């Protein structure tokens, strides 16, 4: 049996109770962000919908938004399966939300560009980054993730 490959990932495993609380909460936030991002991408009211309908226009904006949403979901599943790639992807999409939102909402005021029109959304984005970059999370992924 090969170890460390895609064949030994359990796609039904969405959560790992043996991880530290920082990674457990980060995994759940990744799933919540993916779910609400998908809704936002579909209805066009949040910054992801704005990205889809206004900023780059059409297919490119939709693809960027869909990649953003899929990256959150995939990172959560890979982290639940103790994959370092999952943690790295999670950090990338969590930190990448800030410049992507800033770019998507260019032409608006700085507050709207920073928050995307939702103060609660920015709180969750900051919390996700903090949880992923917390020393306990970094040490756990360095030691236990493959």
ZAVEXKOL-622066 format. One record per residue: x, y, z of N, C-alpha, C, O in turn; residue number from 1; residue in one letter. Coordinates in nm, 3 decimals. Layout:
+---------+---------+---------+---------+---------+---------+---------+---------+---------+---------+---------+---------+-----+------+
|      nX |      nY |      nZ |     caX |     caY |     caZ |      cX |      cY |      cZ |      oX |      oY |      oZ | pos | code |
+---------+---------+---------+---------+---------+---------+---------+---------+---------+---------+---------+---------+-----+------+
|       X |       Y |       Z |       X |       Y |       Z |       X |       Y |       Z |       X |       Y |       Z | NUM |    A |
...
+---------+---------+---------+---------+---------+---------+---------+---------+---------+---------+---------+---------+-----+------+
This chain:
+---------+---------+---------+---------+---------+---------+---------+---------+---------+---------+---------+---------+-----+------+
|      nX |      nY |      nZ |     caX |     caY |     caZ |      cX |      cY |      cZ |      oX |      oY |      oZ | pos | code |
+---------+---------+---------+---------+---------+---------+---------+---------+---------+---------+---------+---------+-----+------+
|   0.084 |  -0.119 |   0.000 |   0.000 |   0.000 |   0.000 |   0.088 |   0.124 |   0.000 |   0.181 |   0.136 |   0.080 |   1 |    X |
|   0.059 |   0.214 |  -0.086 |   0.137 |   0.338 |  -0.094 |   0.097 |   0.431 |   0.020 |  -0.020 |   0.442 |   0.056 |   2 |    X |
|   0.197 |   0.496 |   0.076 |   0.168 |   0.591 |   0.183 |   0.198 |   0.732 |   0.132 |   0.296 |   0.754 |   0.061 |   3 |    X |
|   0.113 |   0.826 |   0.171 |   0.137 |   0.965 |   0.134 |   0.078 |   1.005 |   0.002 |   0.087 |   1.122 |  -0.037 |   4 |    X |
|   0.017 |   0.911 |  -0.070 |  -0.042 |   0.944 |  -0.199 |  -0.189 |   0.976 |  -0.187 |  -0.248 |   0.972 |  -0.079 |   5 |    X |
|  -0.247 |   1.007 |  -0.302 |  -0.389 |   1.040 |  -0.303 |  -0.476 |   0.918 |  -0.279 |  -0.592 |   0.932 |  -0.242 |   6 |    X |
|  -0.421 |   0.798 |  -0.300 |  -0.502 |   0.677 |  -0.285 |  -0.536 |   0.646 |  -0.140 |  -0.635 |   0.578 |  -0.115 |   7 |    X |
|  -0.458 |   0.694 |  -0.045 |  -0.489 |   0.663 |   0.095 |  -0.559 |   0.777 |   0.167 |  -0.564 |   0.779 |   0.290 |   8 |    X |
|  -0.614 |   0.872 |   0.092 |  -0.696 |   0.977 |   0.152 |  -0.838 |   0.925 |   0.163 |  -0.895 |   0.876 |   0.066 |   9 |    X |
|  -0.894 |   0.935 |   0.283 |  -1.032 |   0.895 |   0.306 |  -1.121 |   1.017 |   0.280 |  -1.127 |   1.107 |   0.363 |  10 |    X |
|  -1.188 |   1.020 |   0.166 |  -1.268 |   1.136 |   0.126 |  -1.393 |   1.150 |   0.210 |  -1.462 |   1.252 |   0.202 |  11 |    X |
|  -1.424 |   1.050 |   0.291 |  -1.538 |   1.059 |   0.382 |  -1.497 |   1.115 |   0.518 |  -1.583 |   1.143 |   0.601 |  12 |    X |
|  -1.369 |   1.132 |   0.541 |  -1.321 |   1.186 |   0.668 |  -1.311 |   1.338 |   0.656 |  -1.225 |   1.390 |   0.585 |  13 |    X |
|  -1.399 |   1.406 |   0.725 |  -1.407 |   1.551 |   0.715 |  -1.356 |   1.622 |   0.839 |  -1.349 |   1.745 |   0.840 |  14 |    X |
|  -1.321 |   1.547 |   0.942 |  -1.283 |   1.609 |   1.068 |  -1.193 |   1.513 |   1.144 |  -1.213 |   1.392 |   1.140 |  15 |    X |
|  -1.094 |   1.566 |   1.214 |  -1.004 |   1.485 |   1.296 |  -1.006 |   1.537 |   1.439 |  -0.956 |   1.646 |   1.467 |  16 |    X |
|  -1.065 |   1.459 |   1.528 |  -1.076 |   1.501 |   1.667 |  -0.943 |   1.494 |   1.741 |  -0.934 |   1.545 |   1.853 |  17 |    X |
|  -0.842 |   1.434 |   1.683 |  -0.713 |   1.420 |   1.749 |  -0.622 |   1.541 |   1.725 |  -0.516 |   1.552 |   1.787 |  18 |    X |
|  -0.662 |   1.630 |   1.638 |  -0.583 |   1.749 |   1.612 |  -0.605 |   1.850 |   1.725 |  -0.705 |   1.842 |   1.796 |  19 |    X |
|  -0.513 |   1.945 |   1.742 |  -0.535 |   2.050 |   1.842 |  -0.659 |   2.133 |   1.807 |  -0.702 |   2.138 |   1.692 |  20 |    X |
|  -0.714 |   2.198 |   1.908 |  -0.836 |   2.276 |   1.888 |  -0.819 |   2.383 |   1.781 |  -0.914 |   2.414 |   1.710 |  21 |    X |
|  -0.702 |   2.440 |   1.771 |  -0.681 |   2.544 |   1.671 |  -0.705 |   2.490 |   1.530 |  -0.767 |   2.556 |   1.447 |  22 |    X |
|  -0.655 |   2.370 |   1.502 |  -0.675 |   2.310 |   1.370 |  -0.817 |   2.258 |   1.353 |  -0.870 |   2.261 |   1.242 |  23 |    X |
|  -0.879 |   2.209 |   1.460 |  -1.017 |   2.163 |   1.451 |  -1.109 |   2.279 |   1.413 |  -1.193 |   2.267 |   1.323 |  24 |    X |
|  -1.094 |   2.390 |   1.482 |  -1.178 |   2.507 |   1.454 |  -1.147 |   2.562 |   1.314 |  -1.238 |   2.603 |   1.242 |  25 |    X |
|  -1.019 |   2.563 |   1.277 |  -0.982 |   2.611 |   1.143 |  -1.045 |   2.523 |   1.035 |  -1.090 |   2.574 |   0.932 |  26 |    X |
|  -1.049 |   2.393 |   1.057 |  -1.110 |   2.302 |   0.960 |  -1.259 |   2.334 |   0.944 |  -1.310 |   2.338 |   0.832 |  27 |    X |
|  -1.327 |   2.355 |   1.055 |  -1.469 |   2.389 |   1.047 |  -1.490 |   2.525 |   0.979 |  -1.585 |   2.541 |   0.901 |  28 |    X |
|  -1.404 |   2.622 |   1.008 |  -1.416 |   2.753 |   0.942 |  -1.391 |   2.742 |   0.791 |  -1.453 |   2.814 |   0.713 |  29 |    X |
|  -1.302 |   2.652 |   0.751 |  -1.280 |   2.631 |   0.608 |  -1.407 |   2.581 |   0.540 |  -1.442 |   2.627 |   0.432 |  30 |    X |
|  -1.475 |   2.486 |   0.604 |  -1.600 |   2.434 |   0.548 |  -1.709 |   2.541 |   0.546 |  -1.780 |   2.554 |   0.447 |  31 |    X |
|  -1.722 |   2.618 |   0.655 |  -1.823 |   2.725 |   0.660 |  -1.796 |   2.829 |   0.552 |  -1.888 |   2.875 |   0.485 |  32 |    X |
|  -1.670 |   2.866 |   0.538 |  -1.634 |   2.967 |   0.437 |  -1.663 |   2.915 |   0.297 |  -1.709 |   2.990 |   0.212 |  33 |    X |
|  -1.635 |   2.787 |   0.273 |  -1.664 |   2.729 |   0.141 |  -1.815 |   2.728 |   0.115 |  -1.859 |   2.761 |   0.005 |  34 |    X |
|  -1.893 |   2.691 |   0.215 |  -2.038 |   2.685 |   0.198 |  -2.096 |   2.823 |   0.170 |  -2.170 |   2.842 |   0.073 |  35 |    X |
|  -2.062 |   2.920 |   0.254 |  -2.117 |   3.054 |   0.234 |  -2.056 |   3.122 |   0.112 |  -2.121 |   3.207 |   0.051 |  36 |    X |
|  -1.935 |   3.087 |   0.076 |  -1.876 |   3.138 |  -0.046 |  -1.949 |   3.087 |  -0.169 |  -1.967 |   3.160 |  -0.267 |  37 |    X |
|  -1.991 |   2.962 |  -0.165 |  -2.068 |   2.905 |  -0.276 |  -2.202 |   2.977 |  -0.290 |  -2.245 |   3.006 |  -0.402 |  38 |    X |
|  -2.267 |   3.004 |  -0.177 |  -2.392 |   3.079 |  -0.181 |  -2.368 |   3.220 |  -0.237 |  -2.445 |   3.269 |  -0.320 |  39 |    X |
|  -2.262 |   3.283 |  -0.191 |  -2.229 |   3.417 |  -0.237 |  -2.198 |   3.418 |  -0.386 |  -2.237 |   3.511 |  -0.458 |  40 |    X |
|  -2.129 |   3.317 |  -0.432 |  -2.095 |   3.308 |  -0.574 |  -2.221 |   3.292 |  -0.658 |  -2.230 |   3.345 |  -0.769 |  41 |    X |
|  -2.318 |   3.220 |  -0.605 |  -2.441 |   3.195 |  -0.680 |  -2.535 |   3.315 |  -0.681 |  -2.595 |   3.345 |  -0.784 |  42 |    X |
|  -2.549 |   3.385 |  -0.566 |  -2.649 |   3.492 |  -0.561 |  -2.595 |   3.629 |  -0.597 |  -2.674 |   3.719 |  -0.626 |  43 |    X |
|  -2.465 |   3.648 |  -0.596 |  -2.407 |   3.774 |  -0.643 |  -2.416 |   3.891 |  -0.548 |  -2.398 |   4.005 |  -0.591 |  44 |    X |
|  -2.442 |   3.867 |  -0.419 |  -2.457 |   3.978 |  -0.326 |  -2.330 |   4.012 |  -0.251 |  -2.310 |   4.129 |  -0.217 |  45 |    X |
|  -2.246 |   3.919 |  -0.225 |  -2.123 |   3.943 |  -0.150 |  -2.011 |   3.970 |  -0.249 |  -2.035 |   3.979 |  -0.370 |  46 |    X |
|  -1.888 |   3.984 |  -0.198 |  -1.778 |   4.020 |  -0.287 |  -1.747 |   3.910 |  -0.387 |  -1.698 |   3.940 |  -0.496 |  47 |    X |
|  -1.774 |   3.783 |  -0.355 |  -1.753 |   3.678 |  -0.453 |  -1.852 |   3.688 |  -0.568 |  -1.817 |   3.664 |  -0.684 |  48 |    X |
|  -1.974 |   3.724 |  -0.537 |  -2.072 |   3.748 |  -0.643 |  -2.035 |   3.868 |  -0.727 |  -2.056 |   3.868 |  -0.848 |  49 |    X |
|  -1.981 |   3.970 |  -0.663 |  -1.934 |   4.089 |  -0.734 |  -1.820 |   4.050 |  -0.828 |  -1.814 |   4.097 |  -0.941 |  50 |    X |
|  -1.732 |   3.964 |  -0.780 |  -1.621 |   3.915 |  -0.861 |  -1.674 |   3.842 |  -0.984 |  -1.621 |   3.858 |  -1.094 |  51 |    X |
|  -1.777 |   3.764 |  -0.965 |  -1.835 |   3.687 |  -1.074 |  -1.903 |   3.775 |  -1.177 |  -1.891 |   3.753 |  -1.297 |  52 |    X |
|  -1.975 |   3.876 |  -1.130 |  -2.060 |   3.950 |  -1.222 |  -2.000 |   4.080 |  -1.275 |  -2.033 |   4.123 |  -1.386 |  53 |    X |
|  -1.912 |   4.144 |  -1.197 |  -1.868 |   4.278 |  -1.236 |  -1.720 |   4.285 |  -1.270 |  -1.683 |   4.326 |  -1.380 |  54 |    X |
|  -1.635 |   4.245 |  -1.177 |  -1.493 |   4.276 |  -1.187 |  -1.429 |   4.226 |  -1.316 |  -1.415 |   4.305 |  -1.410 |  55 |    X |
|  -1.388 |   4.100 |  -1.327 |  -1.328 |   4.059 |  -1.453 |  -1.433 |   4.024 |  -1.557 |  -1.405 |   4.019 |  -1.676 |  56 |    X |
|  -1.554 |   4.001 |  -1.510 |  -1.662 |   3.973 |  -1.602 |  -1.667 |   3.829 |  -1.648 |  -1.568 |   3.773 |  -1.696 |  57 |    X |
|  -1.782 |   3.771 |  -1.633 |  -1.810 |   3.641 |  -1.690 |  -1.732 |   3.525 |  -1.635 |  -1.723 |   3.505 |  -1.514 |  58 |    X |
|  -1.676 |   3.450 |  -1.726 |  -1.617 |   3.321 |  -1.694 |  -1.494 |   3.333 |  -1.604 |  -1.479 |   3.253 |  -1.511 |  59 |    X |
|  -1.407 |   3.428 |  -1.628 |  -1.286 |   3.441 |  -1.548 |  -1.319 |   3.468 |  -1.401 |  -1.260 |   3.407 |  -1.312 |  60 |    X |
|  -1.411 |   3.558 |  -1.376 |  -1.451 |   3.587 |  -1.239 |  -1.517 |   3.468 |  -1.172 |  -1.492 |   3.440 |  -1.055 |  61 |    X |
|  -1.600 |   3.397 |  -1.248 |  -1.665 |   3.278 |  -1.193 |  -1.561 |   3.171 |  -1.160 |  -1.571 |   3.104 |  -1.057 |  62 |    X |
|  -1.462 |   3.154 |  -1.248 |  -1.358 |   3.054 |  -1.223 |  -1.273 |   3.090 |  -1.101 |  -1.239 |   3.002 |  -1.021 |  63 |    X |
|  -1.239 |   3.217 |  -1.086 |  -1.163 |   3.259 |  -0.967 |  -1.243 |   3.234 |  -0.840 |  -1.190 |   3.184 |  -0.741 |  64 |    X |
|  -1.371 |   3.269 |  -0.843 |  -1.456 |   3.245 |  -0.727 |  -1.473 |   3.097 |  -0.696 |  -1.467 |   3.056 |  -0.580 |  65 |    X |
|  -1.494 |   3.017 |  -0.799 |  -1.511 |   2.873 |  -0.780 |  -1.381 |   2.810 |  -0.728 |  -1.386 |   2.720 |  -0.644 |  66 |    X |
|  -1.267 |   2.856 |  -0.776 |  -1.139 |   2.804 |  -0.726 |  -1.118 |   2.842 |  -0.581 |  -1.066 |   2.763 |  -0.502 |  67 |    X |
|  -1.160 |   2.962 |  -0.544 |  -1.151 |   3.008 |  -0.406 |  -1.236 |   2.920 |  -0.314 |  -1.190 |   2.879 |  -0.208 |  68 |    X |
|  -1.359 |   2.893 |  -0.355 |  -1.450 |   2.810 |  -0.276 |  -1.399 |   2.666 |  -0.269 |  -1.396 |   2.606 |  -0.161 |  69 |    X |
|  -1.359 |   2.610 |  -0.382 |  -1.309 |   2.472 |  -0.385 |  -1.180 |   2.459 |  -0.304 |  -1.157 |   2.355 |  -0.242 |  70 |    X |
|  -1.097 |   2.562 |  -0.305 |  -0.973 |   2.558 |  -0.227 |  -1.001 |   2.546 |  -0.078 |  -0.930 |   2.475 |  -0.008 |  71 |    X |
|  -1.103 |   2.616 |  -0.029 |  -1.138 |   2.605 |   0.112 |  -1.186 |   2.463 |   0.146 |  -1.142 |   2.405 |   0.245 |  72 |    X |
|  -1.275 |   2.409 |   0.063 |  -1.328 |   2.275 |   0.091 |  -1.218 |   2.169 |   0.082 |  -1.209 |   2.081 |   0.168 |  73 |    X |
|  -1.136 |   2.176 |  -0.021 |  -1.028 |   2.079 |  -0.038 |  -0.925 |   2.088 |   0.074 |  -0.876 |   1.986 |   0.121 |  74 |    X |
|  -0.893 |   2.209 |   0.116 |  -0.799 |   2.227 |   0.226 |  -0.852 |   2.164 |   0.354 |  -0.777 |   2.102 |   0.429 |  75 |    X |
|  -0.982 |   2.180 |   0.380 |  -1.041 |   2.119 |   0.499 |  -1.033 |   1.968 |   0.496 |  -0.998 |   1.906 |   0.597 |  76 |    X |
|  -1.064 |   1.908 |   0.384 |  -1.060 |   1.762 |   0.373 |  -0.916 |   1.711 |   0.385 |  -0.892 |   1.612 |   0.453 |  77 |    X |
|  -0.823 |   1.778 |   0.321 |  -0.683 |   1.735 |   0.329 |  -0.628 |   1.753 |   0.470 |  -0.551 |   1.669 |   0.517 |  78 |    X |
|  -0.666 |   1.859 |   0.539 |  -0.622 |   1.877 |   0.677 |  -0.681 |   1.770 |   0.767 |  -0.614 |   1.723 |   0.859 |  79 |    X |
|  -0.805 |   1.731 |   0.744 |  -0.868 |   1.626 |   0.823 |  -0.799 |   1.492 |   0.802 |  -0.805 |   1.404 |   0.888 |  80 |    X |
|  -0.733 |   1.477 |   0.688 |  -0.658 |   1.355 |   0.658 |  -0.508 |   1.372 |   0.685 |  -0.427 |   1.296 |   0.632 |  81 |    X |
|  -0.472 |   1.470 |   0.766 |  -0.334 |   1.493 |   0.810 |  -0.236 |   1.514 |   0.694 |  -0.128 |   1.455 |   0.691 |  82 |    X |
|  -0.275 |   1.596 |   0.600 |  -0.188 |   1.628 |   0.487 |  -0.132 |   1.768 |   0.502 |  -0.205 |   1.864 |   0.525 |  83 |    X |
|  -0.002 |   1.778 |   0.490 |   0.065 |   1.909 |   0.496 |   0.018 |   1.997 |   0.381 |   0.006 |   2.119 |   0.397 |  84 |    X |
|  -0.007 |   1.938 |   0.266 |  -0.057 |   2.013 |   0.152 |  -0.189 |   2.082 |   0.186 |  -0.215 |   2.193 |   0.139 |  85 |    X |
|  -0.272 |   2.017 |   0.265 |  -0.398 |   2.077 |   0.308 |  -0.376 |   2.201 |   0.393 |  -0.445 |   2.301 |   0.375 |  86 |    X |
|  -0.281 |   2.193 |   0.484 |  -0.251 |   2.310 |   0.569 |  -0.194 |   2.423 |   0.482 |  -0.231 |   2.539 |   0.500 |  87 |    X |
|  -0.106 |   2.390 |   0.391 |  -0.048 |   2.491 |   0.304 |  -0.154 |   2.556 |   0.214 |  -0.152 |   2.677 |   0.193 |  88 |    X |
|  -0.244 |   2.475 |   0.162 |  -0.354 |   2.527 |   0.080 |  -0.446 |   2.615 |   0.165 |  -0.493 |   2.719 |   0.119 |  89 |    X |
|  -0.472 |   2.572 |   0.288 |  -0.558 |   2.650 |   0.378 |  -0.496 |   2.787 |   0.406 |  -0.567 |   2.888 |   0.404 |  90 |    X |
|  -0.368 |   2.790 |   0.433 |  -0.302 |   2.919 |   0.457 |  -0.307 |   3.005 |   0.332 |  -0.329 |   3.126 |   0.340 |  91 |    X |
|  -0.288 |   2.945 |   0.216 |  -0.290 |   3.019 |   0.090 |  -0.426 |   3.082 |   0.064 |  -0.435 |   3.200 |   0.030 |  92 |    X |
|  -0.534 |   3.004 |   0.079 |  -0.666 |   3.060 |   0.050 |  -0.711 |   3.156 |   0.159 |  -0.783 |   3.252 |   0.131 |  93 |    X |
|  -0.671 |   3.131 |   0.284 |  -0.710 |   3.220 |   0.394 |  -0.643 |   3.356 |   0.380 |  -0.708 |   3.460 |   0.394 |  94 |    X |
|  -0.515 |   3.356 |   0.353 |  -0.443 |   3.482 |   0.337 |  -0.476 |   3.545 |   0.201 |  -0.483 |   3.668 |   0.190 |  95 |    X |
|  -0.497 |   3.463 |   0.101 |  -0.528 |   3.513 |  -0.033 |  -0.663 |   3.580 |  -0.044 |  -0.689 |   3.650 |  -0.141 |  96 |    X |
|  -0.750 |   3.559 |   0.054 |  -0.882 |   3.623 |   0.051 |  -0.871 |   3.774 |   0.057 |  -0.951 |   3.845 |  -0.003 |  97 |    X |
|  -0.772 |   3.824 |   0.130 |  -0.758 |   3.968 |   0.148 |  -0.721 |   4.040 |   0.019 |  -0.791 |   4.134 |  -0.019 |  98 |    X |
|  -0.614 |   4.001 |  -0.051 |  -0.584 |   4.072 |  -0.177 |  -0.688 |   4.045 |  -0.287 |  -0.713 |   4.132 |  -0.370 |  99 |    X |
|  -0.747 |   3.925 |  -0.287 |  -0.849 |   3.897 |  -0.388 |  -0.972 |   3.985 |  -0.367 |  -1.028 |   4.038 |  -0.464 | 100 |    X |
|  -1.014 |   4.001 |  -0.243 |  -1.128 |   4.088 |  -0.213 |  -1.093 |   4.234 |  -0.246 |  -1.176 |   4.306 |  -0.302 | 101 |    X |
|  -0.973 |   4.276 |  -0.212 |  -0.930 |   4.415 |  -0.238 |  -0.933 |   4.442 |  -0.389 |  -0.978 |   4.548 |  -0.432 | 102 |    X |
|  -0.885 |   4.346 |  -0.468 |  -0.882 |   4.362 |  -0.613 |  -1.023 |   4.357 |  -0.672 |  -1.057 |   4.436 |  -0.761 | 103 |    X |
|  -1.105 |   4.265 |  -0.622 |  -1.241 |   4.248 |  -0.676 |  -1.326 |   4.372 |  -0.654 |  -1.412 |   4.404 |  -0.736 | 104 |    X |
|  -1.304 |   4.442 |  -0.544 |  -1.387 |   4.557 |  -0.510 |  -1.317 |   4.690 |  -0.537 |  -1.350 |   4.791 |  -0.475 | 105 |    X |
|  -1.222 |   4.691 |  -0.629 |  -1.155 |   4.817 |  -0.661 |  -1.258 |   4.915 |  -0.714 |  -1.350 |   4.879 |  -0.787 | 106 |    X |
|  -1.241 |   5.039 |  -0.677 |  -1.337 |   5.143 |  -0.713 |  -1.428 |   5.179 |  -0.597 |  -1.496 |   5.281 |  -0.601 | 107 |    X |
|  -1.429 |   5.096 |  -0.494 |  -1.506 |   5.127 |  -0.374 |  -1.414 |   5.187 |  -0.269 |  -1.293 |   5.197 |  -0.290 | 108 |    X |
|  -1.470 |   5.228 |  -0.158 |  -1.391 |   5.284 |  -0.050 |  -1.304 |   5.179 |   0.017 |  -1.327 |   5.059 |   0.002 | 109 |    X |
|  -1.205 |   5.225 |   0.092 |  -1.111 |   5.133 |   0.157 |  -1.179 |   5.039 |   0.255 |  -1.144 |   4.921 |   0.261 | 110 |    X |
|  -1.276 |   5.089 |   0.331 |  -1.347 |   5.004 |   0.427 |  -1.422 |   4.891 |   0.356 |  -1.415 |   4.776 |   0.398 | 111 |    X |
|  -1.492 |   4.924 |   0.249 |  -1.565 |   4.823 |   0.173 |  -1.470 |   4.725 |   0.105 |  -1.500 |   4.606 |   0.097 | 112 |    X |
|  -1.358 |   4.774 |   0.057 |  -1.261 |   4.685 |  -0.007 |  -1.198 |   4.590 |   0.094 |  -1.170 |   4.475 |   0.062 | 113 |    X |
|  -1.175 |   4.639 |   0.215 |  -1.115 |   4.555 |   0.318 |  -1.212 |   4.452 |   0.373 |  -1.177 |   4.336 |   0.389 | 114 |    X |
|  -1.335 |   4.494 |   0.401 |  -1.432 |   4.405 |   0.464 |  -1.520 |   4.332 |   0.365 |  -1.581 |   4.231 |   0.400 | 115 |    X |
|  -1.529 |   4.379 |   0.245 |  -1.619 |   4.319 |   0.148 |  -1.764 |   4.350 |   0.178 |  -1.854 |   4.283 |   0.128 | 116 |    X |
|  -1.788 |   4.450 |   0.261 |  -1.924 |   4.487 |   0.297 |  -1.979 |   4.409 |   0.414 |  -2.094 |   4.428 |   0.452 | 117 |    X |
|  -1.898 |   4.322 |   0.472 |  -1.944 |   4.239 |   0.582 |  -1.838 |   4.236 |   0.692 |  -1.734 |   4.174 |   0.677 | 118 |    X |
|  -1.867 |   4.305 |   0.801 |  -1.772 |   4.306 |   0.913 |  -1.757 |   4.167 |   0.973 |  -1.647 |   4.129 |   1.014 | 119 |    X |
|  -1.866 |   4.091 |   0.979 |  -1.859 |   3.955 |   1.032 |  -1.771 |   3.866 |   0.944 |  -1.698 |   3.781 |   0.994 | 120 |    X |
|  -1.780 |   3.886 |   0.814 |  -1.698 |   3.807 |   0.722 |  -1.549 |   3.830 |   0.743 |  -1.471 |   3.735 |   0.740 | 121 |    X |
|  -1.510 |   3.954 |   0.764 |  -1.368 |   3.984 |   0.786 |  -1.322 |   3.928 |   0.919 |  -1.206 |   3.888 |   0.933 | 122 |    X |
|  -1.411 |   3.925 |   1.018 |  -1.376 |   3.865 |   1.148 |  -1.344 |   3.717 |   1.131 |  -1.247 |   3.667 |   1.187 | 123 |    X |
|  -1.426 |   3.647 |   1.053 |  -1.401 |   3.505 |   1.029 |  -1.273 |   3.483 |   0.948 |  -1.201 |   3.386 |   0.971 | 124 |    X |
|  -1.246 |   3.571 |   0.852 |  -1.123 |   3.559 |   0.774 |  -0.999 |   3.579 |   0.861 |  -0.902 |   3.504 |   0.849 | 125 |    X |
|  -1.003 |   3.678 |   0.947 |  -0.890 |   3.702 |   1.038 |  -0.875 |   3.587 |   1.136 |  -0.764 |   3.544 |   1.166 | 126 |    X |
|  -0.988 |   3.536 |   1.186 |  -0.984 |   3.423 |   1.280 |  -0.924 |   3.300 |   1.214 |  -0.844 |   3.228 |   1.275 | 127 |    X |
|  -0.961 |   3.274 |   1.090 |  -0.907 |   3.158 |   1.019 |  -0.756 |   3.170 |   1.001 |  -0.683 |   3.074 |   1.025 | 128 |    X |
|  -0.710 |   3.287 |   0.961 |  -0.565 |   3.307 |   0.947 |  -0.494 |   3.289 |   1.081 |  -0.389 |   3.226 |   1.088 | 129 |    X |
|  -0.553 |   3.345 |   1.186 |  -0.492 |   3.334 |   1.319 |  -0.485 |   3.189 |   1.365 |  -0.384 |   3.147 |   1.422 | 130 |    X |
|  -0.591 |   3.114 |   1.342 |  -0.593 |   2.973 |   1.385 |  -0.491 |   2.890 |   1.307 |  -0.422 |   2.806 |   1.365 | 131 |    X |
|  -0.481 |   2.913 |   1.178 |  -0.387 |   2.836 |   1.096 |  -0.242 |   2.870 |   1.127 |  -0.155 |   2.782 |   1.122 | 132 |    X |
|  -0.216 |   2.995 |   1.158 |  -0.078 |   3.039 |   1.182 |  -0.041 |   3.038 |   1.331 |   0.069 |   3.081 |   1.368 | 133 |    X |
|  -0.131 |   2.991 |   1.414 |  -0.103 |   2.980 |   1.558 |   0.015 |   2.884 |   1.578 |   0.027 |   2.785 |   1.506 | 134 |    X |
|   0.102 |   2.911 |   1.676 |   0.218 |   2.822 |   1.698 |   0.181 |   2.675 |   1.720 |   0.254 |   2.587 |   1.675 | 135 |    X |
|   0.071 |   2.649 |   1.788 |   0.031 |   2.509 |   1.810 |  -0.008 |   2.442 |   1.678 |   0.026 |   2.325 |   1.656 | 136 |    X |
|  -0.077 |   2.513 |   1.591 |  -0.115 |   2.458 |   1.461 |   0.009 |   2.433 |   1.376 |   0.021 |   2.328 |   1.312 | 137 |    X |
|   0.099 |   2.529 |   1.374 |   0.220 |   2.513 |   1.294 |   0.305 |   2.398 |   1.343 |   0.359 |   2.322 |   1.263 | 138 |    X |
|   0.317 |   2.384 |   1.474 |   0.396 |   2.274 |   1.530 |   0.332 |   2.139 |   1.501 |   0.401 |   2.042 |   1.468 | 139 |    X |
|   0.200 |   2.131 |   1.514 |   0.131 |   2.005 |   1.488 |   0.147 |   1.963 |   1.342 |   0.177 |   1.847 |   1.314 | 140 |    X |
|   0.127 |   2.055 |   1.250 |   0.141 |   2.017 |   1.108 |   0.283 |   1.982 |   1.074 |   0.308 |   1.894 |   0.991 | 141 |    X |
|   0.378 |   2.050 |   1.137 |   0.519 |   2.020 |   1.111 |   0.556 |   1.881 |   1.161 |   0.635 |   1.811 |   1.098 | 142 |    X |
|   0.498 |   1.841 |   1.273 |   0.532 |   1.712 |   1.335 |   0.452 |   1.597 |   1.281 |   0.508 |   1.491 |   1.254 | 143 |    X |
|   0.320 |   1.614 |   1.263 |   0.233 |   1.502 |   1.237 |   0.180 |   1.492 |   1.095 |   0.142 |   1.382 |   1.053 | 144 |    X |
|   0.174 |   1.600 |   1.021 |   0.119 |   1.593 |   0.886 |   0.219 |   1.531 |   0.790 |   0.340 |   1.547 |   0.805 | 145 |    X |
|   0.166 |   1.460 |   0.691 |   0.251 |   1.396 |   0.589 |   0.255 |   1.482 |   0.464 |   0.322 |   1.447 |   0.367 | 146 |    X |
+---------+---------+---------+---------+---------+---------+---------+---------+---------+---------+---------+---------+-----+------+
